[in-house]
Amino acid sequence: MGTPKALLDWQGETFLDRLIRMFAMHCSEVIVVLGHNPEAIPRGGCARYVVNPHPEHGQLSSLQCGLAHMRNDAAGILFTPVDHAPVQEATVERVASELR
């Protein structure tokens, strides 16, 4: 594709920026796990960025990396791969409200 999926545009935002914005509205903390070429991803906004040292082990290793960086008092988690930017805001809101 010539660019990381996280930086692809979706309705005027990058996939990553859109997901961070949506999750930040409903979650006390947003953790972004970076895999291959983490230096290519600009870091900003209200998210905490961590690097998966073994992205070649797949999505499960990224999930495990993110879980390892969570606060101990978290009541639950919401997880999505970065290439699911079209997820609806209402879906994130509904799932988050069910966790509460």
Order of alpha helices (4+ residues) and beta strands (2+ residues): beta-beta-alpha-beta-beta-alpha-alpha
